[in-house]
Amino acid sequence: MTSFIESGQRFRLNDPTLAPNAASYLWNRKMMIQMNARGYAVSQYMDPEPRKYAHVPTIAAQTFMQPEQDYFPHHPGRFFYIRDNQSGDLFSAPYEPVRAKLDRFSFEPGLSDIRWVIEKDGVRVELRLDLPVEDVAEIWSVRITNLTGAKKSLSFVPFFPVGYSSWMNRGGHFDAALNTIVCTSVTPYQKVEQYFKNKALKDITFFAADRTPDYFEVAQVAFEGEGGLHNPSALQDGGHLGGGDASYENPAGIMQWDLSLGAGASEDFRLLFGPAFDKAEIAALTEKYINGALEPVQRDYDNYIRSGLGSLELHSPDEDLDHFVNYWLPRQVFYHGDTHRLTTDPQTRNYLQDGLGMIFIAPERTRTAILKTASQQFFSGKVPDGILLRPDTELKYINQIPHTDHAVWLVIATKAYIDETGDRAILEEKIAWTDSDEEATLYEHVTRALRFLASEVDDRNLPYIAQGDWCDPMNMVGYKGKGVSGWLAEASSHAMTTWADICRTENDGETADWLKHEAGKLNDSINRYLWDGSWYARGITDDGIAFGVEADTEGRIYLNAQSWAFLAGVPDPDKQASMLQAIDDQLDTPYGAAMFAPAYTAMRDDVGRVTQKWPGNGENGAVYNHAAAFYAASLYHIGEKERGFAVLSKMLTRPRAQDIKTRGQLPLYLPNYYRGAYYQYPRTAGRSSNLFNTGTASWYYRLVIEQLCGLRGDGDGVLIAPQPPAEWDRFSFKRLFRNATFKVEVNKDTALKAPVMTVNAAPIEGNRLKQVEAGQIYEVHIRLAW
């Protein structure tokens, strides 16, 4: 029913009702589409800010994707009706909106396309969605086949709703010269200056075909009539589309072809859907993607996706993990790092952590991200809340809210980049400041960021939280200017210790000593003010109340406050054991470690809007995978490899029907969360957000490469210290590192008391290779003590 196919590079779902929200996604640098298995779609493109070209059927605020996206009959989608003109029977592919019982359903998303195979009453419908590399356009290929031994009379009616594009002006018509349905609108505005800015927008959505339709309709209301989308009035009683336009009505791309198919015969169609500025752009796009050859477009896009499939090839006893790590995880990392989540002002923490994953795919992109971040840093050392990717944009929405954590990610990303590439020259790059033309090296930028971070503390030497740290909706802990973040104290300590290592290699012992001293002071404050007897508090509010403590009935224990304490080396062994036990007892679930527990059920106005989210949803006690990845990193850091692997394993949706049904998604990406509140709301626990925008992907990929496989940079050399789980007797991997190829085989040996490693058949003392020569192949054999 559910399985990976094509050696893990494609997945097959054979039941449209098993996980109704199951989906996959395609993208290029200008657009993204998430296609639901049943035919619903969420799409977005850059113009130059994010916009949609297919809308819900009523006015709505501009949004990207919503967690646990609910679909409904009039939700935007791509639907294909088939009517048997002899019997009058009607079905739709892939499944919505008719929802007829199908003889065969196969949803088969691949790395670089999405396809379906649908069969009903002797008719097969094969659908395939492709994207080009550069343009904003959906290319749909459709094949309709008569599987019977008798002639069939069919009507084929694709229906692409465009929806409520504007309250000012919307409509549509069929342009015979273009053989295209052209849906027009005017982006609403109030200020005169907006008129001139909006003149450059693509206010057209078009639907084109490779053959002239027998009939068409543009007004959705005329098509649907009284029958509803499951049985449109226009298709009842053998009817034909009426050839109407849309006049201040919701438009749609609807065409009809009447087919006479002999036994075993097929008809092929190519359709094109997307936004355009004018009819000249429509003509250019249809010439390329309707009249032009499709195979080169598909090949180029496949090459584009495969260029981002990373630097690791894993072969382990866990085949599901192999498929995910070898294809789908780097694909998700590549999406983030190559598109910046389709925004012009990514949050700084997102921008840098997405770059964290790109060091294994396209490290030059990470280098650019680090330097761009530094160029928008303030002379004081403060790192901004968001990064402007275009000169004509501005910080919006969440980036207008003061957060205090961004310096941490600049340190982590820079250190990881240097470890992976050995490119220490980046530290000498000269960059100005956003508020000063004076230039300083990247080394000074990062050091000054930490000095600024060290100065933003209260009289207990705990850092202020302002209106949020890593947790955006924790916005009321410190809005009066007094609240502090325990997590940020730990993260700052970790960042300072991390940067001190860089300082020593740069022969800057004075700064290294200062950073170590500051980290030690933070650790002392954390232990003095935040230790609650069994775990660390999350913070202290403006009114001096510690939260995330045993006395709290809700939000009693926070995962991040424990994970980053491990990373910062804050607890002694007794405290560490107590913390691990508390996490096992209170946060662990079958779907991963919850962000905190119990989830809040009512507003706590000294913590913030995180407490207003539904219990177990998002940051309110979900299995928030980004936090779970931090936890896994901290476990490997303290030598808890079995726990670390268990956390990583639980984060994966497995390709078994029951797990897909429970989580509601396919094993093609890590979602930003699975529902938490496991003990409060067990019925919905484990349900996926189905949002693939998450910093989890980069952290997960890095942990698999540097901790599970254990191959990571160390100065001019490389450390090779695999940490497989106990149940793996052997595994192997191939890793590209600094333009060299490492082929590593790992076996367990019960006769050994310590690991033994050979490189190109020569024994190596320890686990470090001092030099890595570009272009070389290193055959590494490791025997681990049992």
Secondary structure as GFF3:
##gff-version 3
##sequence-region A 1 786
A	DSSP	beta_strand	2	5	.	.	.	ID=ss1
A	DSSP	three_ten_helix	6	8	.	.	.	ID=ss2
A	DSSP	beta_strand	10	13	.	.	.	ID=ss3
A	DSSP	beta_strand	23	28	.	.	.	ID=ss4
A	DSSP	beta_strand	31	36	.	.	.	ID=ss5
A	DSSP	beta_strand	41	46	.	.	.	ID=ss6
A	DSSP	beta_strand	50	51	.	.	.	ID=ss7
A	DSSP	beta_strand	79	84	.	.	.	ID=ss8
A	DSSP	beta_strand	90	93	.	.	.	ID=ss9
A	DSSP	beta_strand	104	109	.	.	.	ID=ss10
A	DSSP	beta_strand	114	120	.	.	.	ID=ss11
A	DSSP	beta_strand	123	130	.	.	.	ID=ss12
A	DSSP	beta_strand	138	146	.	.	.	ID=ss13
A	DSSP	beta_strand	152	161	.	.	.	ID=ss14
A	DSSP	beta_strand	170	175	.	.	.	ID=ss15
A	DSSP	beta_strand	180	185	.	.	.	ID=ss16
A	DSSP	alpha_helix	192	198	.	.	.	ID=ss17
A	DSSP	beta_strand	204	209	.	.	.	ID=ss18
A	DSSP	beta_strand	215	219	.	.	.	ID=ss19
A	DSSP	alpha_helix	220	224	.	.	.	ID=ss20
A	DSSP	three_ten_helix	233	238	.	.	.	ID=ss21
A	DSSP	beta_strand	246	247	.	.	.	ID=ss22
A	DSSP	beta_strand	251	261	.	.	.	ID=ss23
A	DSSP	beta_strand	266	276	.	.	.	ID=ss24
A	DSSP	alpha_helix	279	289	.	.	.	ID=ss25
A	DSSP	alpha_helix	295	306	.	.	.	ID=ss26
A	DSSP	beta_strand	312	315	.	.	.	ID=ss27
A	DSSP	alpha_helix	319	323	.	.	.	ID=ss28
A	DSSP	pi_helix	324	328	.	.	.	ID=ss29
A	DSSP	alpha_helix	329	339	.	.	.	ID=ss30
A	DSSP	three_ten_helix	340	342	.	.	.	ID=ss31
A	DSSP	alpha_helix	348	358	.	.	.	ID=ss32
A	DSSP	alpha_helix	363	375	.	.	.	ID=ss33
A	DSSP	three_ten_helix	397	400	.	.	.	ID=ss34
A	DSSP	alpha_helix	406	421	.	.	.	ID=ss35
A	DSSP	three_ten_helix	424	428	.	.	.	ID=ss36
A	DSSP	beta_strand	430	433	.	.	.	ID=ss37
A	DSSP	beta_strand	436	441	.	.	.	ID=ss38
A	DSSP	alpha_helix	442	455	.	.	.	ID=ss39
A	DSSP	beta_strand	484	485	.	.	.	ID=ss40
A	DSSP	alpha_helix	486	505	.	.	.	ID=ss41
A	DSSP	alpha_helix	509	529	.	.	.	ID=ss42
A	DSSP	beta_strand	539	540	.	.	.	ID=ss43
A	DSSP	beta_strand	546	547	.	.	.	ID=ss44
A	DSSP	beta_strand	557	558	.	.	.	ID=ss45
A	DSSP	alpha_helix	559	568	.	.	.	ID=ss46
A	DSSP	alpha_helix	573	586	.	.	.	ID=ss47
A	DSSP	beta_strand	588	589	.	.	.	ID=ss48
A	DSSP	beta_strand	592	593	.	.	.	ID=ss49
A	DSSP	beta_strand	596	597	.	.	.	ID=ss50
A	DSSP	three_ten_helix	609	612	.	.	.	ID=ss51
A	DSSP	beta_strand	623	624	.	.	.	ID=ss52
A	DSSP	alpha_helix	625	637	.	.	.	ID=ss53
A	DSSP	alpha_helix	641	650	.	.	.	ID=ss54
A	DSSP	alpha_helix	657	663	.	.	.	ID=ss55
A	DSSP	beta_strand	673	674	.	.	.	ID=ss56
A	DSSP	alpha_helix	696	703	.	.	.	ID=ss57
A	DSSP	pi_helix	704	708	.	.	.	ID=ss58
A	DSSP	beta_strand	711	714	.	.	.	ID=ss59
A	DSSP	beta_strand	717	720	.	.	.	ID=ss60
A	DSSP	beta_strand	730	737	.	.	.	ID=ss61
A	DSSP	beta_strand	740	749	.	.	.	ID=ss62
A	DSSP	beta_strand	756	759	.	.	.	ID=ss63
A	DSSP	beta_strand	762	764	.	.	.	ID=ss64
A	DSSP	beta_strand	768	769	.	.	.	ID=ss65
A	DSSP	beta_strand	777	785	.	.	.	ID=ss66
###
